[in-house]
Amino acid sequence: MKHVTVKTKDVRRFDQGIYDLLNRSKGVEGQGVVWGPPGVGKTTALTLLANDYDAVYIRALGCSTVTSILGDLCRYLGGERKCRRTDMVEYIVTKLTKGTSGEPTPEPRPIIVDEADYCIKQFDIMDSLRDIYDISGCPVILVGMEDIARRLQENGRFARRLTQWIEFRGLDLDDTALVASECCEVKIAPDLIEYLHTQTVGNVGRIKIGLDKIEKFAKANGRDHISASEWGDRPLYFDQPTFSKKKRA
């Protein structure tokens, strides 16, 4: 298997969303939210796009506070965590708008916060991110699970600033064929790709596991092409075991 990030429909929508935020018209708000269930490729996509757009990328934790989030942003930008929150906000804004040379930066850098579900539970974190956005003009993009978009939409204070709502839906059949074509070193027949997509329901992680097993099987048998009939009823991925409920004594 080749270790490449494939530009599926979800990745292209995310890419376009960042581009639109960076090139928005004056007066248009510049924050976005990306959401979707586990296994649809959000983190892989944002890692690729964060590099492409020179984004400031941090990951929130279950124990994150406004101080730790601001400290992470400071460290990403080459500084250190400071005692006062206002000092950290000022440092972050300065680095985002003037860079290391002290001259104004030609283009804003997007700020991407992964696992942002932890952030929306704390208004002081959201307020600090909003302050950084307001002062610097740099887009802030929150990435989280399915519930994050609904919770943000219900809070008009934050929702009105969001102009990019990007849902990751997983891979459709065309995406699955594209991943197989770009990642596999053997040719996967269309009927086997369709079977794989049906069995995995578009889950990126499971599709890659399935493709890896298919490729290894084909290579072990000296094949450079494999179809559904040749694969047979072999398992596509390592599923979790099923346990029966404990009987009460």
N, C-alpha and C positions, 0 to 999 in steps of 0.2 A: 504493500500500500504506500502510495506517495503521501507525504505529509504536506498537503496544500489546503488553503482555505478557498472553498468554491463560492463564487458569487451567485448564490441562489436568489430567488425572488425576495425573500426576507432581507437578505444582506443588501440587495440593490435598493430596497425601500429605505433601509436605515441609512445607506450612503446618500441617497437623494435628500433625506430629511436633514442630515447634517449640512449638506451643501446649501439647502434652502435657508437654514437658520443663519449660516455664515453670510449669505448673500441677500438677506431680507431687506426690504425697503425701509427707509427711515420712518419711525413711528410704529413699526410692526414688532410685536413682542417676539422674544427669541429664546424661549425655553421649550423643551420637548420631553416626552415620556415614551419609553419603549417597554413593552410588556409581553408576557407569554409564559406558558407553563414550562416546567423543567424539561430539558432535552431537546429544545427546538433551535438551539444554536446561538442564543443571545450573547453569551460571554465570548464565544469564538469570534463572532462578528465584531463585537466592540473592540476586541484586542487588535484585530486587523485594521479597523477604521480609526481607532485611536492613534495608531502608528501613521496611517495615511494622512491624517489631518493634524498631526502633532498635538493631539489633545492632552489635556491634563486629566489623568485617569486615576481614580481612587476606588476602593471597595469598602463599603460600610460593613460593620460587624454588628452582631447582636448586642454587644456591650458598648457600641459607639456612643459618644456624647458630642455636643457641639465643639468642645475643646479638642477632642481627639480627631474629629473630622477636619477642623481648621489646621491642626498640627500636621495631618497627613498631606493636606494641600501645600502647606509651607515646605515640608520635606521634599515633595515631588518637584517643587520649583527651586530647589537648591538651598533652602534655608533650614531653620530649626524651629521647633515649637516654642512659642513665647508664653509668658505668664498671662498677659492680658489678651482677651479675645479681639478687642479693637485693634491692637497692634498687629495681630495675625491677619485680620481682614485687610488692613492697610498694606501690609507686606505683600499679600496675595494679589491685590489689585495693582500694586506697583509693578510686580513681576509680569503680570498679564498684559499690562498696557505699555510698559517701557522696556521690558526684557532686561538683559544683563548689561547692555551698553548705556542704558539711561535714555536712549532715544526712543521715541514712540514706535511701537511695533506696527508694521504695515497692515497686518490682518489680525483679527481677534482669534484666540484659541478656544475651542470648545472645551467645556469641563464635563466629563462623563463620570457619573457616580453609579457604580454597580451595586447590586443588593440594596437599592434605595428604599426598599420596603421598611428597613429599619429607621430610615431618616424621617419618613412622613409621620411616624408616631411621635416625633418630637418637634414642636413648633419652632424651638430656638435654632435647631439645625436648618430647617427650611427657611427661616428668616435670614440666617447668615448667608446661605446660598443665594437667596434673593438679593441681599445687599451687595454681594460680590457681582452678581449679574447686573444690577442697576448701575453700579459705579463704573464697572469695567466695560460693559457692553458685550461681554463674552457669553455665548450661549451656554446654558446649563441643561444637561440631558440626564434624566433619571431613568435607570434601568431596573426593572423588577419583575415580580410575578404577576399573575393574572389580576390580582386584587388591587394593585397599585393605581391603575388607571381609573377604576371606579371610585376609589377613595379620594383621588385628586379631583375628579369631576364633581364630587359632592361638596368640595370645599371651594366655593367661588373665589376666595381670596387667592388661591394658587392657580385654579383652573383657567382664569382669564389670561394668564401669562403664557399658557401653553398653546403653541401654534402648530406643533408637530405631534401627532398621536400615531405611533407606529406599533402595530401588533405583529408579533412573530407567530405564525400559524404552523410552522413545521414544513416539511418538504412535501410537495405534491409529486405526481408521477414524473413530470418533466424534470423537476429538481433532482429526484432520485436518479434518473438516467444521467443527468449532468454530473452528479457526484461520482457515479460509477465510472463514467467516461474519464474524468479528470484524476481520480484517485487510484483506480485499479490498474494493475499491470497485466491483467488478462481481460479479454472481452466478455462482458456479461450479456447474454441474450435478452431481448426485450421481454420474453415471457417470464424469465427469472427475476428481472427487475420489477415487473408488475407484481409478482408473488411476494418479493421482498417488501415492496411498498405497502401491500395489503396487510402483511403480517406485522409490520412495525408501526403502522398508522402515522407515518411521516415523522417519527421521532428520530432526530439526527443521530443521537448516540447509538441507538439500536441499529439504525441503517449502517453505520460505519462498522459496528461489530459484525453484523451479518455479512457485509462485503468482505471484511477481513477473513472471515471463516470460509467464504466461498472461494476467495482468491487462493488461500492456503491449500484448500482441497484440490483446486484445479492444478496448481503447481506441483503438488505431491503426486498427481496422476499424469503429469507431463502434458497438460492441456493448456492451450493459450486462448481457449474459448469454452464457455460452459453455458448450458441451457437448463431450464427447469426440470426436464426429464432426467438429465444427468445428475442434477443435485438430489432429486428424489425427495424423501420426507425427512432428511436430516435436519436437526435443529439449527436455526439461524443465529441464535444468541443464547447466552447463558442466563436463563431466567431464574428468578428467585424461587426457592422451594415453597411448597404449600404446607402449612401446618394445620392440624385439626385443633379445635378449641379444647382446652383442658377441661376435663370433667370435674365438677365440684365433688369433694368428698362428702 
